[in-house]
C-alpha cells in the first residue's frame, strides 16, 4: 500500500467532500464526514467493486473517461485534476516525467533579477527536493538564525524540517509544515525522480516514522498559499503569508514569497532588517 498514491489520493478527496455539497443527505450513521464509497461510485457512474479496486491499488490504469467522471464527482480543482492524471501515469514503471531529468540547479538571470526586486521581502527559489537555490537577503535574514543555512542543513528546507530539532522550535505548527513538505515531495513522479527518491531514503533513516507515516498517509498537492507561523529566535512570534509560484517545467523550480500577515509581524521583520517600521507592509487578510 505504501506506493498506492492513486488510492490514497482518491480516498483523501472522497473524505473531503461533504455529502450536502453534492446533494446527498448527511445522515446520522456516518463514521466520517465525507462521501461513502458507494456514493462516489454512484456519482461517477462506476461500480463500487471497481472503485474499491482503484482505492486499494489493485487497478491503477483507469481510462481518461473514468478519471474525468471521478474528478467531476469529487469536485476537483484544475490542479487536483492534473495531479490525478499524473498519478495514473506514475503507476507505469516506464513513465518518469521529469524523473530521468537531472536536477536543475542553475538559476536563470531573469529569475535572479526578480528576486533582487522582491527584496526586502523573504523570498526563496527551491528545486524539486526543497533545496534553496537562491534567495533574497530578506529570506536569509529570516531563516539564518534558525540554522537553515548551517553546514549540516546547507539551505535544504525539507531536510531541515525533519532532521533538525530546531525546526520544531521555529514552527509551532510543525506537524502541518511536515505534512506540507511530504505533499510537496510527493507531487509529481516522487520515487520515480532519483533526486527525490534519494532524499526520501535519507529521511526515512533520519526521521523514521515521522516521515514514513506521512509518506503513507499524506497525498500530494501542497497548499500553494496560506499563513505560516514562526517563533523566530531573534524577533519572536511571526505570522507570514506565503504564495508559491511555479516556474516552467524546464526549470522544475518554485518561487515562494513571504510577506507579513499582520502589523506586528511587519514591525518585527523591519526590526530584523534594521529598518525603520514601514519598510514592509502587512498583507490584508
C-alpha positions as CSV (number, residue, x, y, z in Angstrom):
1,X,0.0,0.0,0.0
2,X,3.0,2.3,0.5
3,X,3.2,3.1,-3.2
4,X,-0.5,3.3,-3.8
5,X,-0.6,7.0,-4.3
6,X,-3.6,6.9,-6.6
7,X,-5.7,5.1,-4.0
8,X,-4.5,7.4,-1.2
9,X,-5.5,10.5,-3.2
10,X,-8.9,9.2,-4.1
11,X,-9.7,8.2,-0.5
12,X,-8.5,11.6,0.8
13,X,-10.5,13.5,-1.7
14,X,-13.6,11.4,-1.0
15,X,-13.2,12.1,2.7
16,X,-13.1,15.8,1.9
17,X,-16.4,16.1,0.0
18,X,-19.3,17.0,2.3
19,X,-22.4,15.0,1.2
20,X,-24.6,18.1,1.3
21,X,-22.3,19.8,-1.3
22,X,-23.3,17.1,-3.9
23,X,-26.9,17.0,-2.9
24,X,-26.8,14.0,-0.6
25,X,-28.2,13.8,3.0
26,X,-25.6,13.9,5.8
27,X,-27.4,11.0,7.6
28,X,-27.0,10.1,11.3
29,X,-24.8,7.0,11.0
30,X,-21.8,8.3,9.1
31,X,-18.5,7.3,10.6
32,X,-16.7,10.1,8.6
33,X,-17.9,13.4,7.2
34,X,-17.1,12.6,3.6
35,X,-18.7,10.5,0.9
36,X,-19.2,6.8,1.3
37,X,-17.5,4.7,-1.4
38,X,-21.0,3.7,-2.7
39,X,-22.0,7.3,-3.0
40,X,-18.9,8.3,-5.0
41,X,-19.4,5.2,-7.3
42,X,-22.9,6.3,-7.9
43,X,-22.0,9.9,-8.7
44,X,-19.1,8.9,-11.0
45,X,-21.1,6.1,-12.8
46,X,-18.8,3.3,-11.8
47,X,-19.3,0.1,-9.8
48,X,-18.5,0.0,-6.1
49,X,-16.3,-3.0,-6.9
50,X,-14.2,-1.1,-9.4
51,X,-13.8,1.9,-7.2
52,X,-12.7,-0.4,-4.4
53,X,-10.0,-1.8,-6.7
54,X,-8.8,1.7,-7.5
55,X,-8.6,2.7,-3.9
56,X,-6.9,-0.5,-2.8
57,X,-4.3,-0.3,-5.6
58,X,-5.5,-3.4,-7.4
59,X,-6.3,-1.4,-10.6
60,X,-4.1,1.6,-11.4
61,X,-4.9,2.2,-15.0
62,X,-8.4,3.8,-15.2
63,X,-9.4,5.3,-18.5
64,X,-9.4,9.0,-19.2
65,X,-13.2,8.9,-19.1
66,X,-13.3,7.3,-15.7
67,X,-10.8,9.8,-14.4
68,X,-12.9,12.7,-15.7
69,X,-16.0,11.2,-14.1
70,X,-14.2,10.8,-10.7
71,X,-12.8,14.3,-10.9
72,X,-16.3,15.7,-11.6
73,X,-17.8,13.7,-8.7
74,X,-15.1,14.8,-6.3
75,X,-15.3,18.4,-7.4
76,X,-11.6,18.5,-8.0
77,X,-9.8,21.8,-8.8
78,X,-7.8,22.0,-12.1
79,X,-4.5,21.4,-10.2
80,X,-6.0,18.4,-8.5
81,X,-7.2,17.0,-11.8
82,X,-3.7,17.3,-13.3
83,X,-2.3,15.6,-10.2
84,X,-4.9,12.7,-10.5
85,X,-3.8,12.2,-14.1
86,X,-0.1,12.2,-13.2
87,X,-0.7,9.5,-10.5
88,X,-2.1,7.2,-13.2
89,X,1.0,7.8,-15.3
90,X,3.5,7.2,-12.5
91,X,1.8,3.9,-11.8
92,X,3.6,2.8,-15.0
93,X,7.2,2.0,-14.3
94,X,8.2,3.2,-17.7
95,X,6.8,6.7,-17.1
96,X,9.1,9.0,-15.2
97,X,8.1,12.5,-16.4
98,X,10.9,14.7,-15.0
99,X,12.2,11.6,-13.2
100,X,15.1,11.0,-15.6
101,X,16.0,14.6,-16.0
102,X,18.9,16.0,-13.9
103,X,18.2,18.5,-11.1
104,X,18.2,22.0,-12.5
105,X,20.5,23.9,-10.1
106,X,21.1,26.8,-12.4
107,X,19.1,30.0,-11.7
108,X,18.3,32.0,-14.8
109,X,19.4,35.6,-14.8
110,X,15.9,36.9,-15.1
111,X,14.8,34.9,-12.0
112,X,17.7,36.3,-10.1
113,X,16.6,39.8,-11.1
114,X,13.1,39.0,-9.9
115,X,14.5,38.0,-6.5
116,X,16.5,41.2,-6.4
117,X,13.4,43.3,-7.0
118,X,11.5,41.3,-4.3
119,X,13.9,42.4,-1.5
120,X,13.3,43.1,1.4
121,X,10.6,40.5,1.2
122,X,11.6,37.0,2.3
123,X,11.6,35.1,-1.0
124,X,13.4,31.9,-2.0
125,X,13.7,29.7,-5.1
126,X,13.6,26.0,-4.4
127,X,14.4,23.0,-6.5
128,X,12.1,20.0,-6.5
129,X,13.8,18.4,-3.5
130,X,13.3,21.5,-1.3
131,X,16.8,23.0,-1.5
132,X,17.2,26.8,-1.6
133,X,18.9,27.6,-4.9
134,X,18.7,31.4,-4.4
135,X,17.0,33.8,-2.1
136,X,16.6,37.4,-1.1
137,X,18.6,39.0,1.7
138,X,15.3,39.2,3.5
139,X,14.9,35.4,3.4
140,X,18.4,34.8,4.6
141,X,17.9,37.2,7.5
142,X,14.7,35.4,8.3
143,X,16.0,31.9,8.2
144,X,19.7,32.0,9.0
145,X,19.2,32.4,12.8
146,X,17.1,29.2,12.7
147,X,20.0,27.1,11.4
148,X,18.7,26.5,7.9
149,X,22.0,27.7,6.3
150,X,24.3,25.9,8.8
151,X,26.6,23.4,7.2
152,X,24.6,20.4,8.3
153,X,21.5,21.7,6.6
154,X,23.0,23.5,3.6
155,X,19.9,25.5,2.9
156,X,17.8,22.4,2.4
157,X,14.4,23.2,3.9
158,X,12.8,19.8,3.5
159,X,15.8,18.2,5.2
160,X,15.9,20.9,7.9
161,X,12.2,20.4,8.8
162,X,12.7,16.7,9.5
163,X,16.3,16.4,10.5
164,X,17.0,19.5,12.7
165,X,15.3,19.7,16.2
166,X,15.3,23.5,15.9
167,X,12.6,23.2,13.2
168,X,10.1,22.2,15.9
169,X,11.0,25.3,17.9
170,X,10.8,27.5,14.9
171,X,7.4,26.2,13.7
172,X,4.7,26.0,16.3
173,X,2.6,24.2,13.7
174,X,5.5,21.8,12.9
175,X,3.2,18.9,12.1
176,X,1.4,20.8,9.4
177,X,4.7,22.1,8.0
178,X,5.9,18.5,7.8
179,X,2.7,17.4,6.1
180,X,3.2,20.1,3.5
181,X,6.7,19.1,2.8
182,X,5.8,15.5,2.3
183,X,3.0,16.6,0.0
184,X,5.5,18.7,-1.9
185,X,7.9,15.9,-2.4
186,X,5.1,13.5,-3.5
187,X,3.8,16.0,-6.1
188,X,4.7,14.6,-9.5
189,X,6.8,11.5,-10.0
190,X,8.1,11.2,-6.4
191,X,10.1,7.9,-6.2
192,X,10.5,7.9,-10.0
193,X,12.6,11.0,-9.5
194,X,16.1,9.9,-8.4
195,X,16.8,13.1,-6.6
196,X,13.6,13.0,-4.6
197,X,13.8,9.2,-4.0
198,X,17.3,9.7,-2.6
199,X,16.2,12.3,-0.2
200,X,13.2,10.2,0.8
201,X,15.5,7.3,1.6
202,X,17.7,9.6,3.8
203,X,14.7,11.0,5.6
204,X,13.4,7.5,6.2
205,X,16.6,6.8,8.2
206,X,17.0,10.1,9.8
207,X,13.3,11.0,10.7
208,X,11.9,7.5,10.9
209,X,8.2,7.1,11.5
210,X,7.6,10.9,11.5
211,X,8.5,10.8,7.8
212,X,7.3,7.3,6.7
213,X,3.9,7.7,8.3
214,X,3.3,10.9,6.3
215,X,4.5,9.3,3.1
216,X,1.9,6.6,3.6
217,X,-1.0,8.9,4.6
218,X,-0.4,12.4,3.1
219,X,-1.5,12.8,-0.5
220,X,0.3,15.1,-2.9
221,X,-0.6,18.7,-3.7
222,X,0.7,21.0,-1.1
223,X,-1.0,24.3,-0.3
224,X,0.1,26.9,-2.8
225,X,-0.6,29.7,-0.3
226,X,-1.5,30.3,3.3
227,X,-0.2,31.6,6.6
228,X,2.9,30.2,8.3
229,X,3.6,30.9,12.0
230,X,7.1,31.1,13.4
231,X,8.7,31.5,16.8
232,X,11.7,33.3,15.5
233,X,14.8,33.1,17.7
234,X,15.6,36.8,17.3
235,X,12.3,38.7,16.9
236,X,9.8,36.3,18.4
237,X,6.3,35.3,17.0
238,X,5.7,35.9,13.3
239,X,2.7,35.3,11.0
240,X,3.8,35.2,7.4
241,X,1.5,35.0,4.4
242,X,3.1,32.9,1.6
243,X,2.5,32.4,-2.1
244,X,4.1,29.7,-4.3
245,X,4.8,30.4,-7.9
246,X,5.9,27.5,-10.1
247,X,8.4,28.3,-12.9
248,X,8.3,26.4,-16.2
249,X,8.6,22.6,-16.3
250,X,12.1,23.0,-17.8
251,X,13.2,24.8,-14.6
252,X,11.5,22.4,-12.2
253,X,11.8,25.2,-9.6
254,X,9.3,27.1,-7.5
255,X,9.4,30.6,-6.0
256,X,8.0,31.1,-2.5
257,X,7.4,34.7,-1.4
258,X,6.6,35.5,2.3
259,X,5.0,38.8,3.4
260,X,4.0,39.8,7.0
261,X,0.4,38.8,7.6
262,X,-0.2,41.4,10.3
263,X,1.3,44.7,11.5
264,X,3.1,43.1,14.4
265,X,4.9,40.8,12.0
266,X,5.7,43.7,9.7
267,X,7.3,45.6,12.5
268,X,9.3,42.6,13.6
269,X,10.7,42.0,10.2
270,X,11.7,45.6,9.8
271,X,13.5,45.3,13.2
272,X,15.2,42.2,11.9
273,X,16.4,44.1,8.9
274,X,17.5,47.1,10.9
275,X,15.0,49.3,9.1
276,X,12.6,51.8,10.4
277,X,9.0,50.5,10.7
278,X,7.1,50.7,7.4
279,X,9.6,49.0,5.1
280,X,7.3,46.0,4.8
281,X,3.5,46.4,4.8
282,X,1.2,43.7,6.2
283,X,-0.9,41.7,3.7
284,X,-4.6,42.4,4.5
285,X,-6.4,39.2,5.1
